[in-house]
């Protein structure tokens, strides 16, 4: 479900490596859910995913600000919207009002695919031109 392939590459080493890690953690979340590992294991993986997403977004945003990316505000708004959605889900999960479902996993997969292949591909040429690695 969460398989990395080169169509996701933005050809910026640090960002590609982080995207690959996001895919791996999302795959671990899928595996924990599919194997019925229990709420604690799923919660731990979900926490890791959310923490890593936050770190990754900060990295991208720092690079965009540093190099004056013209569509920074729109890109940051996408990051903020996803962060709000996953944190809200995490709170619902921790409170016992939500479970990790295939629907959530599909949402994560579609968001990763659409964001990386859409929005991230838009900033990639700009940052590569600035020799960002």
C-alpha positions in Angstrom: 0.0 0.0 0.0 2.9 2.4 0.8 5.5 1.6 -1.8 8.1 4.2 -2.7 9.0 4.5 -6.4 11.0 7.0 -8.4 7.9 8.9 -9.6 7.9 10.4 -6.1 11.5 11.7 -6.4 12.0 15.4 -6.3 15.7 14.9 -7.0 16.7 16.6 -3.8 18.5 14.0 -1.6 17.5 15.2 1.8 13.8 15.5 0.8 13.7 12.2 -1.1 15.2 10.4 1.9 12.6 12.0 4.2 9.8 11.1 1.9 11.0 7.5 1.8 11.0 7.4 5.6 7.4 8.7 5.6 6.4 5.9 3.3 8.2 3.3 5.5 6.5 4.6 8.7 3.1 4.7 7.0 3.7 1.1 5.8 4.5 0.1 9.5 1.2 1.7 10.5 -0.6 -0.3 7.9 1.2 -3.5 9.0 0.5 -2.9 12.7 -3.2 -2.4 11.9 -3.4 -5.3 9.5 -1.7 -7.7 11.9 -3.9 -6.7 14.8 -1.0 -5.6 16.9 -3.2 -3.7 19.3 -3.9 -0.2 20.2 -0.6 0.5 21.9 1.6 -0.6 19.0 -0.7 1.3 16.5 -0.6 4.4 18.7 3.2 4.3 18.9 3.5 4.0 15.1 1.0 6.8 14.6 2.9 9.0 17.0 6.1 8.4 15.2 4.5 9.2 11.8 3.1 12.4 13.1 6.4 13.5 14.7 8.2 12.6 11.5 5.7 14.5 9.3 6.2 17.6 11.5 10.0 17.4 11.3 9.8 16.9 7.5 7.4 19.8 7.0 9.8 22.0 9.0 12.7 21.0 6.9 10.9 21.7 3.6 9.5 25.0 4.9 13.0 26.1 6.2 14.5 25.4 2.7 11.6 27.3 1.0 12.0 30.3 3.3 15.8 30.3 3.1 15.7 30.4 -0.7 12.6 32.7 -1.2 10.3 30.2 -2.8 7.5 32.3 -4.2 4.6 29.9 -3.4 5.7 29.3 0.2 2.5 30.5 1.8 0.3 28.1 -0.3 2.6 25.1 0.3 2.7 25.8 4.1 -1.1 26.0 4.1 -1.2 22.5 2.7 1.2 21.3 5.4 -0.9 23.1 8.1 -4.1 21.5 6.9 -2.7 18.0 6.9 -1.1 18.5 10.3 -4.4 19.7 11.7 -6.2 16.6 10.3 -3.7 14.0 11.6 -3.4 15.6 15.0 -7.2 15.7 15.3 -7.3 12.0 14.3 -4.6 11.2 16.8 -6.5 12.9 19.6 -9.7 11.0 18.7 -7.7 7.8 18.6 -6.1 8.4 22.0 -9.5 9.2 23.5 -10.9 6.0 22.1 -13.3 7.7 19.7 -11.5 6.5 16.5 -9.7 3.5 15.2 -7.0 3.2 12.5 -9.0 2.0 9.5 -8.3 1.3 5.9 -10.1 4.7 5.2 -7.4 6.5 7.2 -4.6 4.6 5.5 -6.1 5.4 2.1 -6.3 9.1 3.1 -2.6 9.0 4.1 -1.6 7.2 0.9 -3.5 9.6 -1.4 -2.2 12.6 0.5 1.4 11.5 0.3 1.0 10.7 -3.4 -0.9 13.8 -4.3 1.3 16.2 -2.2 4.6 14.8 -3.3 3.7 14.3 -7.0 1.8 17.6 -7.1 2.9 20.4 -4.7 6.4 19.1 -3.9 7.2 18.7 -7.6 6.3 22.3 -8.1 9.0 23.6 -5.7 11.6 21.0 -6.7 13.0 22.8 -9.8 13.2 26.0 -7.9 15.2 24.5 -5.0 17.4 22.4 -7.4 18.2 25.6 -9.2 19.4 27.0 -5.8 21.6 23.9 -5.5 19.7 22.5 -2.5 20.7 19.0 -1.7 
